[in-house]
């Protein structure tokens, strides 16, 4: 598959500077014995974060992954179901590619992009956080609004529909339209600590004028037919606010914190429901990573898992991993030493994956 073919599926965009996690990996790689005569390590588990592409994204998300997979098996009832297969096969195939002109090193990998996949959600959250930060920094006095509903014994799906419909009615009121020029909203779902009833609510980043809390509460009570509880405050810490809301861009609930029946209800209730959205000035923001528009050809270097494992004992493989995690170009010498052919020989193509997969350009290292 060529870079152009991969590009049409869209990227998971890379951050511009090395992360703390990347630095830890770099330090570990540099500390390895550099003797190339050392025996190769034994093949590691597919979920080992040091040696596999899948493991790198799975690290810290194991419980959420298992909770999601269990719920899918209950809902769909078969291991052959496309949702189950997408989740179990996510990020099991990846390869390093090198820009033949600049030497930039990237990873092309498969990604299921399933709504409840914790590995995919992590990348979407990182991208959304960056976009929300940029939006908040562009506003004179950004505000953070939370809208809730009074306790209700209705099923979750009905409550979510009512909450979103009520928000639409609120945005049609004259007081709102006069003082709010735009924003970004996010849905969160959980059970109330005391009532144990479902508690869906909206978190909203707002652009506009000052909103009087009492007046806004009255309007919310009016459009919800009896739910006056709102919370609004000026954003003082942009980075924290962006990080807080971005968590819900892809996953409005943490399934691992719920009993089995609740996991199933949440997934079924949110089927084909929007989890976030923009309005007004917020429409300039995209919460989904854009598709690649570059026509640059990328040369195949090798499979990610193979190179990560060989980095334990091979100086050349280690140099590839370090170049990737430090966002540095891969030198022609390292490329030639590892692949056995000179850069620019685009006749050497990547072997096809064992199964047809959608390959994405992975720009986020975490």
GIMO-V639256 format. One record per residue. PSI is psi in radians with two decimals (* if undefined). OMEGA is omega in whole degrees, -180 to 180 (NA if undefined). NEAR is the number of other C-alpha atoms within 12 Angstrom. Layout:
# GIMO-V639256
((PSI | OMEGA | NEAR) (PSI | OMEGA | NEAR))
This chain:
# GIMO-V639256
((2.28 | -178 | 27) (2.95 | 178 | 26) (-0.67 | 180 | 36) (-0.67 | 178 | 22) (-0.68 | 178 | 24) (-0.66 | -173 | 33) (-0.55 | -174 | 30) (-0.29 | 178 | 20) (-0.20 | 177 | 26) (2.69 | -176 | 28) (2.94 | 161 | 36) (1.79 | -164 | 40) (2.50 | -178 | 34) (2.50 | 172 | 30) (2.83 | -171 | 23) (-0.30 | -178 | 16) (2.66 | -180 | 18) (2.41 | 178 | 23) (2.92 | 177 | 20) (-0.67 | 179 | 14) (-0.72 | 178 | 21) (-0.72 | -179 | 25) (-0.65 | 178 | 22) (-0.69 | 178 | 18) (-0.74 | 180 | 30) (-0.81 | 180 | 27) (-0.70 | -180 | 17) (-0.73 | 180 | 19) (-0.71 | -179 | 33) (-0.43 | -177 | 23) (-0.15 | -177 | 17) (2.60 | 173 | 21) (2.24 | -174 | 17) (0.17 | -179 | 20) (1.94 | -177 | 16) (-0.14 | -179 | 17) (-0.10 | 180 | 13) (2.58 | 179 | 15) (2.56 | 177 | 15) (2.54 | 179 | 19) (2.79 | 176 | 17) (2.66 | 178 | 12) (2.33 | -176 | 17) (2.98 | 179 | 21) (2.57 | 177 | 19) (-0.36 | -179 | 25) (0.23 | 177 | 27) (2.08 | -172 | 22) (-0.34 | -178 | 25) (-0.48 | -168 | 33) (-0.17 | -178 | 33) (2.61 | 177 | 31) (-0.78 | 179 | 41) (-0.77 | -179 | 39) (-0.57 | 179 | 29) (-0.64 | 180 | 34) (-0.38 | -179 | 34) (-0.44 | -174 | 34) (2.14 | -180 | 24) (-0.08 | -177 | 18) (0.24 | -174 | 26) (-0.80 | -178 | 23) (-0.70 | 179 | 20) (-0.65 | 178 | 28) (-0.84 | -179 | 34) (-0.68 | 179 | 27) (-0.70 | 179 | 30) (-0.79 | -179 | 41) (-0.73 | 177 | 35) (-0.76 | 180 | 31) (-0.72 | 179 | 33) (-0.69 | 180 | 36) (-0.59 | 177 | 24) (-0.79 | -176 | 23) (-0.78 | -173 | 25) (-0.32 | 170 | 20) (0.19 | -178 | 15) (2.43 | 176 | 16) (-0.33 | -179 | 20) (-0.13 | -179 | 15) (2.51 | -175 | 17) (-0.61 | 180 | 18) (-0.74 | 179 | 28) (-0.78 | -179 | 28) (-0.65 | 179 | 23) (-0.73 | -179 | 29) (-0.78 | -178 | 37) (-0.39 | -179 | 33) (-0.05 | -175 | 32) (2.28 | 174 | 37) (0.56 | 177 | 40) (-0.04 | -179 | 37) (2.22 | 179 | 35) (2.65 | 178 | 40) (2.60 | 173 | 42) (2.44 | 175 | 41) (2.58 | -179 | 44) (2.31 | 175 | 40) (2.11 | -175 | 30) (-0.29 | -180 | 26) (-0.91 | -175 | 19) (-0.35 | -176 | 20) (0.00 | 179 | 30) (2.47 | -176 | 29) (2.23 | 179 | 41) (2.93 | 176 | 43) (2.23 | 170 | 44) (2.09 | -178 | 46) (2.77 | 179 | 43) (2.52 | -179 | 39) (2.23 | -176 | 40) (-0.49 | -177 | 31) (0.45 | 175 | 34) (2.50 | -176 | 31) (-0.67 | -173 | 33) (0.11 | 178 | 43) (2.06 | -178 | 41) (-0.47 | 179 | 42) (-0.78 | 178 | 44) (-0.63 | -180 | 40) (-0.62 | -180 | 39) (-0.72 | 179 | 37) (-0.72 | 179 | 37) (-0.66 | 178 | 39) (-0.75 | -179 | 36) (-0.75 | 180 | 36) (-0.80 | -179 | 38) (-0.67 | 179 | 39) (-0.79 | 178 | 36) (-0.77 | -178 | 34) (-0.68 | 179 | 34) (-0.67 | 177 | 42) (-0.81 | 180 | 29) (-0.71 | -180 | 23) (-0.83 | -179 | 33) (-0.66 | 180 | 38) (-0.38 | 180 | 23) (-0.16 | -176 | 20) (2.55 | 180 | 25) (-0.89 | -180 | 18) (1.37 | -180 | 24) (2.59 | -180 | 37) (2.74 | -179 | 38) (2.05 | -177 | 34) (2.37 | 175 | 35) (2.23 | 179 | 32) (2.25 | -179 | 36) (2.90 | 175 | 37) (2.66 | 176 | 39) (2.76 | -179 | 26) (2.36 | -176 | 24) (2.51 | -180 | 23) (0.14 | 178 | 17) (2.79 | 178 | 17) (2.77 | -174 | 22) (-0.74 | -178 | 32) (-0.74 | 180 | 25) (-0.69 | -179 | 23) (-0.71 | 180 | 31) (-0.76 | 178 | 36) (-0.77 | -179 | 27) (-0.70 | 180 | 26) (-0.80 | -178 | 37) (-0.63 | 176 | 32) (-0.67 | 179 | 20) (-0.67 | 179 | 28) (-0.67 | 177 | 37) (-0.70 | 178 | 22) (-0.67 | 179 | 22) (-0.72 | -178 | 27) (-0.23 | 179 | 26) (-0.14 | -178 | 18) (2.56 | -175 | 21) (-0.71 | -178 | 14) (-0.71 | 178 | 23) (-0.86 | -176 | 30) (-0.49 | 179 | 21) (-0.57 | -171 | 16) (-0.25 | -179 | 23) (2.21 | -178 | 33) (-0.16 | 178 | 28) (3.11 | 179 | 30) (-3.10 | 178 | 36) (2.29 | -179 | 44) (2.67 | -178 | 41) (2.45 | 180 | 43) (2.33 | 173 | 37) (2.48 | -179 | 36) (2.29 | 174 | 37) (3.02 | 174 | 33) (2.52 | 177 | 27) (2.44 | -177 | 18) (-0.70 | -177 | 10) (-0.81 | -176 | 10) (-0.46 | -174 | 13) (0.30 | 174 | 14) (2.76 | 178 | 21) (2.46 | -175 | 32) (1.28 | 176 | 33) (2.48 | 177 | 38) (2.86 | -178 | 40) (2.36 | 170 | 41) (2.29 | -172 | 39) (2.23 | 171 | 42) (2.13 | -171 | 45) (2.51 | 172 | 41) (2.32 | 178 | 36) (-2.76 | -177 | 27) (3.07 | 177 | 20) (2.37 | 177 | 24) (2.17 | -179 | 30) (2.18 | -173 | 21) (-0.81 | -178 | 21) (-0.75 | -180 | 15) (-0.75 | -180 | 23) (-0.67 | 178 | 31) (-0.71 | 179 | 29) (-0.73 | 179 | 23) (-0.73 | -180 | 30) (-0.67 | 177 | 36) (-0.62 | -179 | 25) (-0.84 | -175 | 20) (-0.33 | 178 | 26) (-0.04 | -180 | 28) (0.77 | 172 | 20) (0.26 | 179 | 18) (1.65 | -174 | 25) (-0.10 | -171 | 24) (2.05 | 175 | 27) (2.87 | 174 | 30) (2.28 | 180 | 25) (2.42 | 179 | 26) (2.75 | 177 | 22) (2.46 | -180 | 27) (2.08 | 179 | 25) (-0.46 | 180 | 16) (1.69 | -175 | 18) (-0.76 | -179 | 28) (-0.75 | 180 | 22) (-0.78 | -179 | 18) (-0.76 | 180 | 33) (-0.73 | 179 | 37) (-0.66 | -178 | 26) (-0.87 | -176 | 29) (-0.55 | -177 | 41) (-0.40 | 178 | 39) (-0.50 | -174 | 34) (0.08 | -180 | 39) (-0.75 | -177 | 43) (-0.49 | -177 | 37) (1.71 | -178 | 38) (-0.05 | -179 | 37) (2.66 | 177 | 37) (1.87 | -173 | 31) (-0.53 | -178 | 34) (-0.28 | 178 | 27) (0.01 | -173 | 19) (2.67 | 170 | 25) (2.89 | -173 | 18) (-0.78 | -178 | 23) (-0.66 | 179 | 20) (-0.67 | 178 | 30) (-0.80 | -178 | 34) (-0.76 | -179 | 29) (-0.71 | 180 | 26) (-0.84 | -178 | 39) (-0.78 | -179 | 36) (-0.62 | -178 | 24) (-0.51 | -177 | 26) (0.09 | 179 | 30) (2.12 | -180 | 19) (0.34 | 175 | 13) (2.50 | 177 | 23) (2.41 | -179 | 25) (-0.32 | 179 | 36) (2.89 | -180 | 35) (2.97 | -179 | 35) (2.76 | 176 | 29) (2.71 | 179 | 25) (-2.30 | -179 | 22) (-0.35 | 179 | 23) (-0.28 | -179 | 30) (-0.21 | 176 | 20) (-0.18 | -177 | 19) (2.39 | 172 | 30) (2.30 | -179 | 26) (-0.07 | 179 | 38) (2.25 | -180 | 30) (2.32 | -178 | 32) (2.84 | 177 | 24) (2.66 | 180 | 22) (2.39 | 179 | 22) (-0.02 | -177 | 16) (2.53 | 177 | 18) (0.20 | -177 | 15) (2.42 | 176 | 21) (2.40 | -180 | 29) (2.29 | -179 | 38) (2.40 | 178 | 38) (2.25 | 178 | 39) (-0.87 | -180 | 45) (2.95 | 178 | 37) (2.43 | -178 | 32) (-0.90 | -175 | 37) (-0.69 | -180 | 34) (-0.80 | -178 | 32) (-0.71 | 180 | 34) (-0.69 | 179 | 41) (-0.71 | -179 | 33) (-0.36 | 179 | 35) (-0.28 | 177 | 37) (-0.44 | -175 | 36) (-0.11 | -177 | 27) (2.18 | 178 | 30) (-0.67 | -178 | 28) (-0.80 | 178 | 33) (-0.65 | 179 | 37) (-0.68 | 179 | 37) (-0.62 | 178 | 35) (-0.80 | -180 | 48) (-0.73 | -180 | 47) (-0.71 | 178 | 33) (-0.71 | -180 | 33) (-0.81 | -175 | 41) (-0.25 | 177 | 37) (0.05 | 178 | 30) (0.67 | 179 | 29) (2.64 | 176 | 22) (2.63 | 176 | 26) (2.14 | -175 | 36) (2.71 | 179 | 27) (-0.63 | -179 | 29) (-0.81 | -180 | 18) (-0.73 | 179 | 28) (-0.82 | -178 | 35) (-0.70 | 179 | 23) (-0.65 | -176 | 20) (-0.75 | -174 | 29) (-0.42 | -178 | 28) (0.13 | 176 | 17) (2.76 | -175 | 20) (2.64 | 175 | 21) (2.62 | 179 | 30) (-0.15 | 178 | 23) (1.42 | -175 | 22) (0.08 | 176 | 21) (-0.20 | 179 | 15) (1.81 | -174 | 20) (2.83 | 177 | 21) (2.36 | 174 | 24) (2.50 | -179 | 17) (2.60 | 176 | 18) (2.76 | -178 | 19) (-0.50 | 177 | 12) (2.74 | 178 | 12) (2.17 | -179 | 12) (2.75 | 174 | 26) (1.98 | -178 | 31) (2.37 | -179 | 35) (2.57 | 175 | 41) (2.06 | -175 | 40) (1.94 | 180 | 40) (-0.25 | 178 | 34) (2.20 | 179 | 37) (-0.18 | -177 | 39) (* | NA | 37))
